[in-house]
Amino acid sequence: MSTTKVAITLDENLLKRLDRLVKNRIFENRSRAIQEAVSEKLARLERSRLARECAKLDRNFEQTMAEEGLSVEAGEWPEY
């Protein structure tokens, strides 16, 4: 995986906390800690977006559509 350098500005207190984690070998360096933090945050945002989109669905409509699809396809399923 290729990487790109990025300059960021951090609050002094946040940087001290980050350095403490690196010093205690929780992370191998600042870059790795920030990569993991950004990755986790993006994943959380994506999950919450999916949850918001799912909340927009009409449960009854989706259930009806699923059941209709199953009843039509059930006769076409091969015997095992």
C-alpha positions in Angstrom: 0.0 0.0 0.0 1.4 3.4 -0.9 1.4 6.2 1.6 1.4 10.0 1.3 2.8 12.5 3.8 0.3 14.9 5.2 0.9 17.8 7.6 -1.6 18.2 10.4 -2.0 20.6 13.3 -2.8 19.1 16.8 -3.7 20.6 20.1 -0.7 20.5 22.4 -2.5 18.4 25.0 -3.7 16.0 22.3 -0.1 15.6 21.1 1.2 14.9 24.6 -1.4 12.2 25.0 -0.5 10.7 21.6 3.2 10.8 22.5 2.5 9.0 25.8 0.8 6.2 23.8 3.8 5.9 21.5 6.2 6.0 24.5 4.2 3.2 26.1 4.5 1.2 22.8 0.7 1.2 22.3 1.6 2.5 18.8 5.0 2.2 17.0 4.9 5.9 16.1 2.7 9.0 15.7 1.9 8.2 12.1 0.7 4.8 12.9 -1.5 6.1 15.7 -3.1 8.7 13.5 -3.6 6.3 10.7 -5.4 3.9 13.0 -7.5 6.7 14.5 -8.6 8.1 11.1 -9.3 4.6 9.8 -11.5 3.7 12.8 -13.3 7.1 12.6 -14.1 6.6 8.9 -15.3 3.1 9.5 -17.6 4.3 12.3 -19.0 7.1 10.1 -19.7 4.6 7.3 -21.5 2.2 9.7 -23.6 5.1 11.1 -24.4 6.2 7.5 -25.6 2.7 6.7 -27.7 2.7 9.8 -29.3 6.0 8.9 -30.0 4.7 5.4 -31.5 1.5 6.8 -33.7 3.5 9.1 -35.3 5.2 6.1 -36.6 1.9 4.8 -40.2 0.9 5.3 -40.1 -2.4 7.2 -43.4 -3.6 6.1 -42.7 -2.9 2.5 -39.3 -4.6 2.6 -40.8 -7.6 4.3 -43.6 -7.9 1.7 -41.0 -7.6 -1.1 -38.8 -10.3 0.5 -41.7 -12.7 1.0 -42.9 -12.2 -2.6 -39.5 -12.9 -3.9 -39.2 -16.0 -1.8 -42.6 -17.4 -2.8 -41.8 -16.9 -6.5 -38.3 -18.3 -6.3 -39.1 -21.2 -3.9 -40.5 -23.4 -6.7 -37.4 -22.8 -8.8 -34.9 -23.9 -6.2 -33.2 -27.2 -7.0 -33.8 -30.3 -4.8 -30.8 -31.5 -2.8 
